[in-house]
Amino acid sequence: MNKLVIKLLAAFLLLLSSLFLQPFAGATHAKQVCDCEEYAAVSSVTPASRSGVSSKQSDDPMFTKYTVRSGDTLYQIARQFQTDVDSLMAFNSIADPKTLQIGQTLTISKELKKREIPAVMSIDQIMEFHLTAYTAGPESTGKSPGHPAYGITSTGTRATEGRTIAVDPRVIPYGTKVYIEGVGIRIAEDTGGAIKNNRIDVYMDNLREAINFGVKKNVRVYILSSPNA
């Protein structure tokens, strides 16, 4: 009799324990599922936040899109992309570095590197121009070697490859230094009858090279200035 009572009591306790512990087991399982889902959501955004560089824009040969993260400064971003703060501010129309916002998207030119612009210069303006090339010869200027004005620019300097460009002085004043993407730094020293509005003629010594240069449309040009000027 005693053995039967003990068995019944044991079975009753086992039933109670199973009913009592089941809700806690379910809760534990739910918490595990929840934790996994939360981790997955964080993981899904972590790779994008590590660099801040948009994968959709990274294939653009000319520009990179960067999303500002917590703790970022323009100085840090400039160093990361080998450019300078003034260039970033001018390129993205930022008047005050303190207004940088988390999540803000910055456009950074892959062509414009700090080493290509002297440290004493800053960017006043960014514009787009159509580019062509010219020489000192009769096909461009109507003057031949031996002419007293052969190779002389509108400002009286001698046209020099790697320095001289012809501009519309109403758009780019004479003497202005500019950085032309894909070309380099040049000085506005000359003009011409066909050089109107947003058009620049790049001086070259060799006629064949000038012809092969062709017409390049919508090229970014950075108007530079020097604090000592």
MDAnalysis code that builds the backbone (N, CA, C; Angstrom):
import MDAnalysis as mda
import numpy as np

u = mda.Universe.empty(687, n_residues=229, atom_resindex=np.repeat(np.arange(229), 3), trajectory=True)
u.add_TopologyAttr("name", ["N", "CA", "C"] * 229)
u.add_TopologyAttr("resid", np.arange(1, 230))
u.add_TopologyAttr("resname", ["MET", "ASN", "LYS", "LEU", "VAL", "ILE", "LYS", "LEU", "LEU", "ALA", "ALA", "PHE", "LEU", "LEU", "LEU", "LEU", "SER", "SER", "LEU", "PHE", "LEU", "GLN", "PRO", "PHE", "ALA", "GLY", "ALA", "THR", "HIS", "ALA", "LYS", "GLN", "VAL", "CYS", "ASP", "CYS", "GLU", "GLU", "TYR", "ALA", "ALA", "VAL", "SER", "SER", "VAL", "THR", "PRO", "ALA", "SER", "ARG", "SER", "GLY", "VAL", "SER", "SER", "LYS", "GLN", "SER", "ASP", "ASP", "PRO", "MET", "PHE", "THR", "LYS", "TYR", "THR", "VAL", "ARG", "SER", "GLY", "ASP", "THR", "LEU", "TYR", "GLN", "ILE", "ALA", "ARG", "GLN", "PHE", "GLN", "THR", "ASP", "VAL", "ASP", "SER", "LEU", "MET", "ALA", "PHE", "ASN", "SER", "ILE", "ALA", "ASP", "PRO", "LYS", "THR", "LEU", "GLN", "ILE", "GLY", "GLN", "THR", "LEU", "THR", "ILE", "SER", "LYS", "GLU", "LEU", "LYS", "LYS", "ARG", "GLU", "ILE", "PRO", "ALA", "VAL", "MET", "SER", "ILE", "ASP", "GLN", "ILE", "MET", "GLU", "PHE", "HIS", "LEU", "THR", "ALA", "TYR", "THR", "ALA", "GLY", "PRO", "GLU", "SER", "THR", "GLY", "LYS", "SER", "PRO", "GLY", "HIS", "PRO", "ALA", "TYR", "GLY", "ILE", "THR", "SER", "THR", "GLY", "THR", "ARG", "ALA", "THR", "GLU", "GLY", "ARG", "THR", "ILE", "ALA", "VAL", "ASP", "PRO", "ARG", "VAL", "ILE", "PRO", "TYR", "GLY", "THR", "LYS", "VAL", "TYR", "ILE", "GLU", "GLY", "VAL", "GLY", "ILE", "ARG", "ILE", "ALA", "GLU", "ASP", "THR", "GLY", "GLY", "ALA", "ILE", "LYS", "ASN", "ASN", "ARG", "ILE", "ASP", "VAL", "TYR", "MET", "ASP", "ASN", "LEU", "ARG", "GLU", "ALA", "ILE", "ASN", "PHE", "GLY", "VAL", "LYS", "LYS", "ASN", "VAL", "ARG", "VAL", "TYR", "ILE", "LEU", "SER", "SER", "PRO", "ASN", "ALA"])
u.atoms.positions = np.array([
    [0.826, -1.204, 0.000],
    [0.000, 0.000, 0.000],
    [0.860, 1.253, 0.000],
    [1.894, 1.191, 0.864],
    [2.779, 2.361, 0.950],
    [3.482, 2.618, -0.379],
    [3.870, 1.516, -1.054],
    [4.560, 1.663, -2.342],
    [3.638, 2.292, -3.378],
    [2.363, 1.930, -3.358],
    [1.405, 2.482, -4.313],
    [1.205, 3.980, -4.079],
    [1.147, 4.367, -2.828],
    [0.977, 5.799, -2.488],
    [2.194, 6.598, -2.958],
    [3.359, 6.027, -2.717],
    [4.596, 6.725, -3.121],
    [4.645, 6.917, -4.633],
    [4.243, 5.857, -5.376],
    [4.252, 5.948, -6.836],
    [3.270, 7.004, -7.324],
    [2.069, 7.011, -6.723],
    [1.067, 8.005, -7.129],
    [1.533, 9.416, -6.805],
    [2.163, 9.561, -5.644],
    [2.672, 10.882, -5.252],
    [3.767, 11.364, -6.192],
    [4.621, 10.449, -6.566],
    [5.714, 10.797, -7.480],
    [5.166, 11.209, -8.850],
    [4.153, 10.476, -9.314],
    [3.556, 10.809, -10.609],
    [2.872, 12.165, -10.565],
    [2.246, 12.461, -9.434],
    [1.560, 13.747, -9.274],
    [2.558, 14.907, -9.269],
    [3.667, 14.712, -8.549],
    [4.708, 15.755, -8.498],
    [5.336, 15.989, -9.884],
    [5.527, 14.884, -10.622],
    [6.097, 14.995, -11.963],
    [5.184, 15.786, -12.883],
    [3.865, 15.532, -12.752],
    [2.889, 16.251, -13.564],
    [2.879, 17.735, -13.227],
    [2.943, 18.039, -11.922],
    [2.964, 19.439, -11.502],
    [4.214, 20.157, -12.010],
    [5.343, 19.472, -11.920],
    [6.600, 20.107, -12.344],
    [6.598, 20.412, -13.840],
    [6.032, 19.488, -14.637],
    [6.000, 19.708, -16.085],
    [5.088, 20.868, -16.458],
    [3.970, 20.961, -15.740],
    [3.050, 22.074, -16.008],
    [3.639, 23.403, -15.562],
    [4.403, 23.395, -14.491],
    [4.967, 24.620, -13.922],
    [6.146, 25.144, -14.739],
    [6.980, 24.239, -15.253],
    [8.204, 24.651, -15.953],
    [7.984, 24.972, -17.423],
    [6.909, 24.512, -18.050],
    [6.695, 24.700, -19.488],
    [6.655, 26.172, -19.909],
    [5.945, 27.086, -19.181],
    [5.922, 28.495, -19.589],
    [7.296, 29.132, -19.593],
    [8.144, 28.732, -18.596],
    [9.490, 29.308, -18.517],
    [10.356, 28.843, -19.667],
    [10.180, 27.587, -20.066],
    [10.945, 27.072, -21.205],
    [10.563, 27.800, -22.466],
    [9.263, 28.075, -22.624],
    [8.796, 28.806, -23.805],
    [9.331, 30.213, -23.825],
    [9.350, 30.837, -22.632],
    [9.857, 32.206, -22.546],
    [11.324, 32.253, -22.887],
    [12.073, 31.255, -22.382],
    [13.511, 31.204, -22.679],
    [13.748, 31.068, -24.166],
    [12.987, 30.202, -24.822],
    [13.130, 29.998, -26.262],
    [12.802, 31.283, -27.027],
    [11.731, 31.972, -26.592],
    [11.345, 33.216, -27.256],
    [12.435, 34.255, -27.131],
    [13.064, 34.326, -25.930],
    [14.140, 35.295, -25.733],
    [15.312, 34.984, -26.642],
    [15.641, 33.692, -26.795],
    [16.734, 33.312, -27.670],
    [16.450, 33.709, -29.111],
    [15.215, 33.487, -29.564],
    [14.828, 33.871, -30.925],
    [14.929, 35.377, -31.096],
    [14.450, 36.110, -30.088],
    [14.470, 37.570, -30.151],
    [15.894, 38.081, -30.230],
    [16.784, 37.506, -29.376],
    [18.178, 37.946, -29.373],
    [18.832, 37.697, -30.725],
    [18.516, 36.582, -31.335],
    [19.108, 36.260, -32.634],
    [18.645, 37.234, -33.697],
    [17.354, 37.549, -33.678],
    [16.823, 38.476, -34.670],
    [17.433, 39.861, -34.504],
    [17.610, 40.273, -33.228],
    [18.201, 41.584, -32.974],
    [19.636, 41.617, -33.479],
    [20.397, 40.576, -33.236],
    [21.783, 40.508, -33.675],
    [21.870, 40.530, -35.195],
    [20.953, 39.834, -35.837],
    [20.954, 39.802, -37.298],
    [20.702, 41.185, -37.869],
    [19.789, 41.936, -37.238],
    [19.478, 43.278, -37.726],
    [20.685, 44.193, -37.585],
    [21.388, 44.076, -36.445],
    [22.588, 44.898, -36.240],
    [23.666, 44.496, -37.228],
    [23.822, 43.182, -37.430],
    [24.848, 42.708, -38.352],
    [24.591, 43.180, -39.773],
    [23.322, 43.275, -40.141],
    [22.996, 43.651, -41.515],
    [23.394, 45.078, -41.820],
    [23.492, 45.935, -40.800],
    [23.858, 47.323, -41.054],
    [25.309, 47.597, -40.697],
    [25.937, 46.676, -39.956],
    [27.304, 46.931, -39.516],
    [28.294, 47.079, -40.671],
    [28.288, 46.194, -41.703],
    [29.252, 46.354, -42.783],
    [29.173, 47.711, -43.450],
    [27.987, 48.260, -43.653],
    [27.854, 49.553, -44.322],
    [28.378, 50.677, -43.452],
    [28.281, 50.497, -42.101],
    [28.676, 51.582, -41.217],
    [30.167, 51.588, -40.929],
    [30.862, 50.524, -41.297],
    [32.287, 50.469, -40.998],
    [33.073, 51.477, -41.814],
    [32.765, 51.618, -43.073],
    [33.519, 52.536, -43.931],
    [32.769, 53.811, -44.230],
    [31.431, 53.736, -44.242],
    [30.635, 54.905, -44.592],
    [30.524, 55.114, -46.077],
    [31.239, 54.334, -46.893],
    [31.221, 54.497, -48.342],
    [30.084, 53.695, -48.931],
    [29.254, 54.348, -49.725],
    [28.111, 53.678, -50.328],
    [28.580, 52.717, -51.401],
    [28.153, 51.433, -51.301],
    [28.565, 50.437, -52.290],
    [27.967, 50.735, -53.651],
    [26.797, 51.397, -53.689],
    [26.163, 51.706, -54.961],
    [26.940, 52.757, -55.735],
    [27.668, 53.626, -54.999],
    [28.369, 54.710, -55.654],
    [29.846, 54.413, -55.849],
    [30.378, 53.332, -55.236],
    [31.809, 53.087, -55.269],
    [32.316, 52.761, -56.659],
    [31.426, 52.364, -57.583],
    [31.847, 52.040, -58.941],
    [31.931, 53.265, -59.837],
    [31.486, 54.418, -59.381],
    [31.561, 55.643, -60.161],
    [33.023, 56.013, -60.345],
    [33.501, 56.139, -61.590],
    [34.924, 56.414, -61.819],
    [35.364, 57.796, -61.369],
    [34.431, 58.719, -61.169],
    [34.796, 60.093, -60.852],
    [34.530, 60.479, -59.396],
    [33.496, 59.893, -58.780],
    [33.072, 60.365, -57.478],
    [32.813, 59.219, -56.507],
    [32.931, 59.523, -55.229],
    [32.620, 58.597, -54.151],
    [31.576, 59.241, -53.251],
    [30.603, 58.465, -52.804],
    [29.609, 58.940, -51.852],
    [29.980, 58.426, -50.462],
    [30.045, 59.325, -49.489],
    [30.390, 58.944, -48.122],
    [29.290, 59.393, -47.169],
    [28.845, 58.490, -46.304],
    [27.814, 58.809, -45.316],
    [28.474, 59.108, -43.975],
    [28.202, 60.275, -43.435],
    [28.811, 60.722, -42.182],
    [28.333, 59.857, -41.026],
    [29.284, 59.405, -40.196],
    [28.979, 58.580, -39.036],
    [29.209, 59.362, -37.752],
    [28.753, 58.795, -36.663],
    [28.954, 59.417, -35.359],
    [30.438, 59.557, -35.061],
    [30.849, 60.740, -34.655],
    [32.253, 60.984, -34.331],
    [33.091, 61.465, -35.484],
    [32.536, 61.449, -36.709],
    [33.285, 61.920, -37.881],
    [33.518, 63.428, -37.817],
    [34.652, 63.848, -38.349],
    [34.918, 65.271, -38.571],
    [35.368, 65.434, -40.012],
    [35.247, 66.638, -40.529],
    [35.690, 66.887, -41.903],
    [37.182, 66.610, -42.049],
    [37.940, 66.899, -41.012],
    [39.385, 66.660, -41.067],
    [39.674, 65.168, -41.226],
    [38.974, 64.337, -40.455],
    [39.183, 62.896, -40.545],
    [38.779, 62.358, -41.916],
    [37.642, 62.838, -42.429],
    [37.170, 62.389, -43.740],
    [38.138, 62.833, -44.838],
    [38.643, 64.060, -44.714],
    [39.602, 64.572, -45.703],
    [40.859, 63.715, -45.726],
    [41.344, 63.340, -44.559],
    [42.539, 62.492, -44.492],
    [42.282, 61.119, -45.088],
    [41.088, 60.572, -44.831],
    [40.749, 59.248, -45.344],
    [40.766, 59.212, -46.868],
    [40.302, 60.302, -47.491],
    [40.201, 60.334, -48.952],
    [41.323, 61.151, -49.600],
    [42.377, 61.470, -48.824],
    [43.557, 62.159, -49.336],
    [43.215, 63.479, -50.009],
    [42.311, 64.218, -49.394],
    [41.981, 65.539, -49.896],
    [42.120, 66.513, -48.737],
    [41.472, 67.670, -48.791],
    [41.587, 68.645, -47.716],
    [40.205, 69.169, -47.340],
    [40.126, 69.795, -46.175],
    [38.847, 70.249, -45.640],
    [38.211, 71.304, -46.545],
    [39.009, 72.244, -47.050],
    [38.466, 73.300, -47.907],
    [37.806, 72.711, -49.152],
    [38.435, 71.688, -49.726],
    [37.866, 71.050, -50.919],
    [36.543, 70.374, -50.600],
    [36.489, 69.658, -49.469],
    [35.240, 68.999, -49.069],
    [34.125, 70.009, -48.846],
    [34.450, 71.116, -48.178],
    [33.440, 72.127, -47.891],
    [32.926, 72.766, -49.168],
    [33.840, 73.099, -50.092],
    [33.432, 73.737, -51.341],
    [32.632, 72.780, -52.215],
    [33.062, 71.531, -52.266],
    [32.415, 70.546, -53.133],
    [31.011, 70.220, -52.669],
    [30.782, 70.305, -51.330],
    [29.475, 69.930, -50.769],
    [28.702, 71.115, -50.217],
    [29.150, 72.337, -50.560],
    [28.459, 73.575, -50.151],
    [28.249, 73.639, -48.640],
    [29.311, 73.309, -47.899],
    [29.267, 73.374, -46.437],
    [29.884, 74.696, -45.993],
    [29.081, 75.535, -45.367],
    [29.567, 76.846, -44.935],
    [30.273, 76.776, -43.592],
    [29.824, 75.859, -42.720],
    [30.373, 75.755, -41.373],
    [30.613, 74.284, -41.049],
    [31.853, 73.884, -40.738],
    [32.135, 72.474, -40.431],
    [31.316, 71.948, -39.254],
    [30.861, 72.828, -38.373],
    [30.099, 72.411, -37.203],
    [28.706, 71.917, -37.563],
    [28.274, 72.191, -38.798],
    [26.924, 71.781, -39.210],
    [26.902, 70.357, -39.770],
    [28.037, 69.657, -39.737],
    [28.094, 68.284, -40.235],
    [27.139, 67.409, -39.435],
    [26.299, 66.647, -40.139],
    [25.250, 65.852, -39.503],
    [25.478, 64.356, -39.731],
    [25.192, 63.551, -38.707],
    [25.245, 62.101, -38.860],
    [24.220, 61.676, -39.910],
    [24.645, 60.847, -40.847],
    [23.759, 60.406, -41.925],
    [23.846, 61.281, -43.161],
    [24.528, 62.413, -43.055],
    [24.679, 63.309, -44.204],
    [25.561, 62.643, -45.254],
    [25.197, 62.781, -46.519],
    [25.962, 62.184, -47.610],
    [26.869, 63.229, -48.242],
    [28.152, 62.922, -48.304],
    [29.129, 63.808, -48.914],
    [29.572, 63.236, -50.254],
    [29.721, 64.113, -51.244],
    [30.260, 63.719, -52.545],
    [31.731, 64.102, -52.592],
    [32.575, 63.127, -52.903],
    [34.019, 63.350, -52.897],
    [34.573, 62.981, -54.263],
    [35.284, 63.916, -54.869],
    [35.875, 63.668, -56.180],
    [37.098, 62.775, -56.048],
    [37.138, 61.711, -56.836],
    [38.305, 60.831, -56.840],
    [39.479, 61.470, -57.559],
    [39.191, 62.447, -58.425],
    [40.241, 63.102, -59.201],
    [40.979, 64.149, -58.384],
    [40.255, 64.798, -57.451],
    [40.833, 65.909, -56.716],
    [41.561, 65.406, -55.485],
    [42.882, 65.474, -55.494],
    [43.696, 65.043, -54.376],
    [44.480, 66.235, -53.842],
    [44.710, 66.206, -52.551],
    [45.387, 67.321, -51.901],
    [46.755, 67.578, -52.519],
    [47.451, 66.495, -52.916],
    [48.797, 66.664, -53.440],
    [48.806, 67.426, -54.765],
    [47.643, 67.516, -55.437],
    [47.588, 68.185, -56.732],
    [47.335, 69.686, -56.597],
    [46.946, 70.133, -55.418],
    [46.694, 71.544, -55.185],
    [47.619, 72.026, -54.077],
    [48.412, 73.066, -54.309],
    [49.316, 73.560, -53.272],
    [48.577, 73.868, -51.980],
    [49.253, 73.634, -50.856],
    [48.613, 73.805, -49.548],
    [48.190, 75.246, -49.289],
    [48.861, 76.204, -49.954],
    [48.545, 77.614, -49.698],
    [47.294, 78.059, -50.444],
    [46.724, 77.165, -51.256],
    [45.553, 77.529, -52.043],
    [44.285, 76.907, -51.487],
    [43.169, 77.553, -51.749],
    [41.865, 77.017, -51.393],
    [40.958, 77.141, -52.607],
    [39.798, 76.503, -52.523],
    [38.863, 76.510, -53.646],
    [37.803, 77.574, -53.421],
    [37.693, 78.499, -54.357],
    [36.677, 79.548, -54.273],
    [35.344, 79.089, -54.853],
    [35.433, 78.318, -55.956],
    [34.211, 77.954, -56.672],
    [34.469, 76.721, -57.524],
    [33.420, 75.950, -57.759],
    [33.500, 74.791, -58.648],
    [32.496, 74.987, -59.769],
    [32.976, 74.876, -61.014],
    [32.118, 75.094, -62.172],
    [32.354, 73.984, -63.190],
    [31.517, 73.940, -64.209],
    [31.694, 72.976, -65.299],
    [31.929, 73.721, -66.606],
    [32.890, 73.225, -67.390],
    [33.258, 73.864, -68.652],
    [33.397, 72.820, -69.747],
    [33.276, 73.295, -70.997],
    [33.642, 72.496, -72.159],
    [35.097, 72.835, -72.480],
    [35.898, 71.800, -72.721],
    [37.319, 71.995, -72.993],
    [37.659, 71.693, -74.442],
    [38.522, 72.506, -74.995],
    [39.156, 72.240, -76.285],
    [40.636, 72.576, -76.109],
    [41.424, 72.375, -77.150],
    [42.854, 72.691, -77.078],
    [43.266, 73.520, -78.286],
    [44.328, 74.295, -78.122],
    [44.817, 75.130, -79.222],
    [46.333, 75.223, -79.188],
    [46.897, 75.750, -80.264],
    [48.340, 75.957, -80.352],
    [48.605, 77.424, -80.697],
    [49.866, 77.757, -80.830],
    [50.237, 79.130, -81.212],
    [50.212, 79.315, -82.722],
    [49.978, 78.225, -83.469],
    [50.061, 78.264, -84.923],
    [48.885, 78.919, -85.611],
    [48.960, 79.060, -86.945],
    [47.936, 79.747, -87.731],
    [46.579, 79.061, -87.676],
    [46.545, 77.746, -87.459],
    [45.268, 77.026, -87.389],
    [44.457, 77.443, -86.161],
    [45.130, 78.005, -85.162],
    [44.434, 78.437, -83.952],
    [44.395, 79.951, -83.798],
    [45.518, 80.609, -84.117],
    [45.626, 82.049, -83.849],
    [45.710, 82.908, -85.108],
    [45.952, 82.241, -86.256],
    [46.124, 83.014, -87.494],
    [47.519, 83.609, -87.626],
    [48.408, 83.291, -86.706],
    [49.786, 83.823, -86.731],
    [50.767, 82.697, -86.979],
    [51.818, 83.014, -87.726],
    [52.856, 82.037, -88.037],
    [54.155, 82.437, -87.355],
    [55.085, 81.479, -87.222],
    [56.384, 81.825, -86.649],
    [57.007, 82.997, -87.423],
    [57.561, 83.926, -86.723],
    [58.114, 85.128, -87.347],
    [57.219, 86.330, -87.126],
    [55.954, 86.089, -86.885],
    [55.039, 87.184, -86.556],
    [55.410, 87.717, -85.170],
    [55.430, 89.026, -85.003],
    [55.844, 89.591, -83.707],
    [54.966, 89.163, -82.532],
    [53.712, 88.790, -82.810],
    [52.808, 88.389, -81.729],
    [52.646, 86.879, -81.652],
    [53.487, 86.151, -82.411],
    [53.375, 84.695, -82.409],
    [53.698, 84.144, -81.009],
    [52.761, 83.339, -80.487],
    [52.979, 82.714, -79.182],
    [52.773, 83.639, -78.002],
    [52.277, 84.846, -78.258],
    [52.044, 85.803, -77.178],
    [50.552, 85.815, -76.831],
    [50.241, 85.731, -75.557],
    [48.845, 85.671, -75.121],
    [48.225, 87.066, -75.037],
    [46.950, 87.098, -74.747],
    [46.222, 88.364, -74.616],
    [46.721, 89.209, -73.450],
    [47.353, 88.554, -72.479],
    [47.870, 89.294, -71.324],
    [49.340, 89.647, -71.468],
    [49.917, 89.296, -72.617],
    [51.306, 89.661, -72.869],
    [52.325, 88.620, -72.462],
    [51.877, 87.513, -71.894],
    [52.810, 86.440, -71.528],
    [53.038, 85.528, -72.727],
    [54.064, 84.710, -72.663],
    [54.285, 83.736, -73.721],
    [53.503, 82.468, -73.383],
    [52.712, 82.003, -74.347],
    [51.908, 80.796, -74.130],
    [52.826, 79.624, -73.803],
    [52.500, 78.934, -72.719],
    [53.339, 77.845, -72.234],
    [52.497, 76.616, -71.925],
    [52.883, 75.502, -72.532],
    [52.161, 74.253, -72.265],
    [52.328, 73.880, -70.795],
    [51.236, 73.414, -70.192],
    [51.271, 73.070, -68.782],
    [50.944, 74.250, -67.876],
    [50.736, 75.434, -68.488],
    [50.396, 76.615, -67.689],
    [49.239, 77.413, -68.278],
    [49.291, 77.682, -69.587],
    [48.364, 78.632, -70.205],
    [47.035, 78.010, -70.607],
    [45.963, 78.737, -70.321],
    [44.649, 78.412, -70.867],
    [44.010, 79.709, -71.360],
    [43.147, 79.562, -72.363],
    [42.372, 80.703, -72.856],
    [40.976, 80.608, -72.273],
    [40.461, 81.743, -71.785],
    [39.167, 81.757, -71.104],
    [38.359, 82.970, -71.556],
    [37.106, 82.982, -71.161],
    [36.306, 84.192, -71.266],
    [36.566, 84.972, -69.980],
    [37.274, 86.096, -70.053],
    [37.651, 86.812, -68.823],
    [36.461, 87.334, -68.023],
    [35.281, 87.351, -68.632],
    [34.093, 87.734, -67.866],
    [33.675, 86.624, -66.905],
    [34.101, 85.396, -67.214],
    [33.765, 84.238, -66.383],
    [34.928, 83.897, -65.445],
    [36.125, 83.828, -66.024],
    [37.337, 83.580, -65.231],
    [38.301, 84.742, -65.487],
    [38.508, 85.598, -64.540],
    [39.402, 86.749, -64.746],
    [40.826, 86.321, -65.080],
    [41.511, 87.142, -65.857],
    [42.913, 86.877, -66.177],
    [43.734, 86.743, -64.890],
    [44.680, 85.825, -64.941],
    [45.548, 85.627, -63.786],
    [45.032, 84.606, -62.788],
    [43.784, 84.164, -62.967],
    [43.202, 83.197, -62.040],
    [43.814, 81.815, -62.254],
    [44.148, 81.163, -61.146],
    [44.617, 79.785, -61.220],
    [43.416, 78.856, -61.051],
    [43.376, 77.800, -61.850],
    [42.292, 76.832, -61.772],
    [42.872, 75.420, -61.767],
    [42.113, 74.512, -61.210],
    [42.450, 73.096, -61.314],
    [41.403, 72.444, -62.200],
    [41.842, 71.859, -63.321],
    [40.946, 71.220, -64.280],
    [41.086, 69.713, -64.126],
    [39.985, 69.037, -63.843],
    [40.041, 67.591, -63.658],
    [40.569, 66.918, -64.924],
    [41.554, 66.056, -64.724],
    [42.151, 65.342, -65.848],
    [43.214, 66.127, -66.578],
    [43.394, 67.389, -66.210],
    [44.396, 68.245, -66.883],
    [45.432, 68.744, -65.879],
    [44.959, 69.338, -64.783],
    [45.875, 69.860, -63.782],
    [45.654, 71.334, -63.529],
    [46.625, 71.961, -62.885],
    [46.529, 73.389, -62.568],
    [46.981, 74.217, -63.771],
    [46.182, 75.226, -64.101],
    [46.508, 76.130, -65.208],
    [46.199, 77.566, -64.788],
    [46.698, 78.523, -65.594],
    [46.480, 79.945, -65.319],
    [45.758, 80.577, -66.497],
    [44.742, 81.377, -66.217],
    [43.992, 82.075, -67.264],
    [44.839, 83.231, -67.786],
    [45.418, 83.030, -68.983],
    [46.327, 84.037, -69.546],
    [45.913, 84.514, -70.931],
    [44.952, 83.837, -71.546],
    [44.655, 84.129, -72.943],
    [43.145, 84.090, -73.167],
    [42.725, 84.518, -74.347],
    [41.333, 84.419, -74.753],
    [41.288, 84.253, -76.264],
    [40.092, 84.166, -76.816],
    [39.951, 84.015, -78.261],
    [38.526, 84.312, -78.665],
    [38.324, 84.535, -79.959],
    [37.007, 84.912, -80.452],
    [35.937, 83.875, -80.175],
    [36.334, 82.586, -80.159],
    [35.351, 81.514, -79.945],
    [35.259, 81.096, -78.482],
    [36.056, 81.706, -77.631],
    [36.069, 81.322, -76.214],
    [35.073, 82.199, -75.474],
    [33.858, 81.703, -75.364],
    [32.777, 82.450, -74.729],
    [32.137, 81.615, -73.625],
    [31.713, 82.305, -72.580],
    [30.995, 81.688, -71.466],
    [31.802, 80.538, -70.857],
    [31.183, 79.376, -70.681],
    [31.853, 78.260, -69.997],
    [32.609, 77.367, -70.977],
    [33.605, 77.966, -71.589],
    [34.490, 77.215, -72.468],
    [35.927, 77.597, -72.157],
    [36.808, 76.599, -72.150],
    [38.227, 76.805, -71.895],
    [39.023, 76.157, -73.011],
    [40.034, 76.870, -73.508],
    [40.968, 76.351, -74.504],
    [42.293, 76.074, -73.796],
    [42.744, 74.839, -73.827],
    [43.988, 74.447, -73.159],
    [45.138, 74.555, -74.158],
    [46.166, 75.324, -73.801],
    [47.281, 75.517, -74.739],
    [48.181, 74.290, -74.784],
    [48.558, 73.904, -76.021],
    [49.504, 72.808, -76.248],
    [50.491, 73.209, -77.320],
    [51.700, 72.700, -77.227],
    [52.731, 73.010, -78.218],
    [52.513, 72.239, -79.511],
    [52.055, 71.004, -79.390],
    [51.965, 70.102, -80.532],
    [50.559, 70.119, -81.143],
    [50.483, 70.368, -82.452],
    [49.195, 70.447, -83.136],
    [48.454, 69.123, -83.088],
    [49.167, 68.014, -83.314],
    [48.524, 66.708, -83.318],
    [47.899, 66.406, -81.953],
    [48.596, 66.732, -80.884],
    [48.060, 66.503, -79.543],
    [46.831, 67.374, -79.281],
    [46.872, 68.585, -79.801],
    [45.731, 69.493, -79.623],
    [44.505, 68.957, -80.358],
    [44.709, 68.416, -81.545],
    [43.602, 67.852, -82.316],
    [43.046, 66.609, -81.612],
    [43.958, 65.759, -81.130],
    [43.538, 64.525, -80.450],
    [42.830, 64.808, -79.121],
    [43.089, 65.964, -78.551],
    [42.438, 66.334, -77.288],
    [40.921, 66.398, -77.479],
    [40.514, 66.876, -78.671],
    [39.094, 66.900, -79.004],
    [38.300, 67.871, -78.149],
    [37.034, 67.524, -77.914],
    [36.137, 68.342, -77.088],
    [35.712, 67.517, -75.883],
    [35.941, 68.052, -74.720],
    [35.554, 67.377, -73.486],
    [34.464, 68.223, -72.818],
    [33.312, 67.616, -72.635],
    [32.159, 68.365, -72.126],
    [31.949, 68.172, -70.630],
    [31.423, 69.228, -70.023],
    [31.023, 69.197, -68.609],
    [32.139, 68.705, -67.689],
    [33.306, 69.316, -67.852],
    [34.458, 68.982, -67.014],
    [34.469, 69.914, -65.800],
    [34.677, 69.346, -64.642],
    [34.715, 70.168, -63.427],
    [36.011, 70.977, -63.364],
    [35.838, 72.244, -63.055],
    [36.973, 73.160, -62.934],
    [36.874, 73.843, -61.572],
    [37.962, 73.786, -60.821],
    [38.017, 74.360, -59.478],
    [38.741, 75.702, -59.547],
    [38.027, 76.765, -59.214],
    [38.605, 78.093, -59.218],
    [39.391, 78.250, -57.911],
    [40.698, 78.445, -58.023],
    [41.565, 78.467, -56.855],
    [41.902, 79.901, -56.435],
    [42.235, 80.029, -55.174],
    [42.683, 81.321, -54.678],
    [43.791, 81.103, -53.686],
    [44.590, 82.126, -53.473],
    [45.678, 82.065, -52.501],
    [45.464, 83.152, -51.455],
    [45.627, 82.812, -50.179],
    [45.439, 83.816, -49.140],
    [46.460, 84.946, -49.218],
    [47.560, 84.702, -49.955],
    [48.603, 85.719, -50.074],
    [48.423, 86.596, -51.310],
    [47.412, 86.244, -52.135],
    [47.213, 86.978, -53.380],
    [46.632, 88.369, -53.110],
])
